[in-house]
Amino acid sequence: MAITFPDLSTTYLGLQLKNPLVASASPLSKSVDMVRRLEDAGAAAVVMYSLFEEQITHESDELDHFLNRGNDTYAESLSYFPDLEHYNIGPQSYLEHLARLKAAVKIPVIGSLNGISSGGWIEYARHIEEAGADALELNIYYLPTDLNLSSIELEDEYVKLVQDVRAQVHIPIALKLSPFFTSLPHIARRFVEVGANGLVLFNRFYQPDLDLDELQVMPTLQLSTSDDLRLPLRWIALLFGRVQTDFALTSGVHTAQDVLKAMMAGANVAMMTSALLVHGIEHLAHVLSDLQAWMIEHEYESIAQMRGSMSQQAVAEPAAFERANYMKVLNAYNPYLH
Ligand SMILES: Cc1cc2nc3c(=O)[nH]c(=O)nc-3n(C[C@H](O)[C@H](O)[C@H](O)COP(=O)(O)O)c2cc1C
């Protein structure tokens, strides 16, 4: 009997993608050759590393306002910027590199801006569009330390930022968010109302550690494992069908099983960085072939057919995603007592 190959295609931000595997923002996109290899391995799209607000403007009043809130460490924090310059390249080179990537590959290239305040720097959204980006990912990374800054004030600022970026560009915008919102469904709805076409859940935070010998705060970058999948998985499952937008799952996508879970929760695409940094770019091709094999074995015809099939709205026990399950899980734990 002839095998019918499943249809792996999906849509994300209005883009037709050949499969749901997208390379998320990472240093891999700094090299044209790496991005070609990502395309050859089967990546359906690639998100470029971020251009940071701090790189575009050091003296923006709005940024100043944010960084100055609640502490006196702004001058000190400026000293971190040279590191950023190392991590990244300047705004003009960013745009030139984006244009080079676009010329080198056929898959969509998504530009990425990382910032927190509305201001002149967001013109770069338009420059990214002009340089040929198929969509824009806006990474809102802000760690509030001000005791007087309320969540509603902060959320209003975020919403204004999204509105302002929306007014700059015609290309689709996805918002990459942190999981640290008091009421994620509400802010997700607000973002979509002001024009976000997709939500990328979740930004992974790199938590500083303390070095006990040197008595210094150590920046640490720990790559994810598949265990990290569960936080975005739960939230996409909860939001799917209720907030009318596309979802990208980022954090913890390492295997075909992780991709399948992302799709069943309701994601349009599953994004990968850590797995590619650990196993190499060709890992993506293995995940795609495992995905196809699993779908054939389990008689799934398409990704579209499985999307959201295990979202909260679809499952027999919706409470499994909610607080009700918390008590059950804790009570079911049987400790081995000495
Ligand atoms: C070395 C490194 C650099 C990254 N650079 C960016 C970046 O420039 N912009 C961004 O939005 N995310 C960046 N990320 C986050 C990834 O895109 C991704 O969201 C995160 O690593 C979680 O996915 P993973 O579990 O597949 O690694 C970076 C991650 C790593 C490990």
The ligand as an ORCA input file, in Angstrom:
! r2SCAN-3c Opt
* xyz 0 1
  C      22.428     32.611     22.593
  C      21.005     33.054     22.447
  C      20.724     34.272     21.830
  C      19.392     34.713     21.712
  N      19.137     35.907     21.103
  C      17.852     36.342     21.015
  C      17.553     37.587     20.404
  O      18.420     38.301     19.905
  N      16.246     37.981     20.386
  C      15.238     37.225     20.902
  O      14.072     37.618     20.837
  N      15.495     36.021     21.465
  C      16.775     35.575     21.526
  N      17.019     34.368     22.117
  C      15.902     33.556     22.630
  C      15.508     32.466     21.635
  O      15.012     33.018     20.429
  C      14.429     31.547     22.218
  O      13.207     32.266     22.374
  C      14.807     30.939     23.562
  O      16.132     30.457     23.516
  C      13.877     29.801     23.945
  O      13.826     28.822     22.950
  P      14.674     27.450     23.018
  O      14.169     26.698     24.179
  O      14.392     26.776     21.701
  O      16.123     27.844     23.156
  C      18.353     33.911     22.218
  C      18.638     32.686     22.820
  C      19.947     32.248     22.932
  C      20.223     30.932     23.592
*
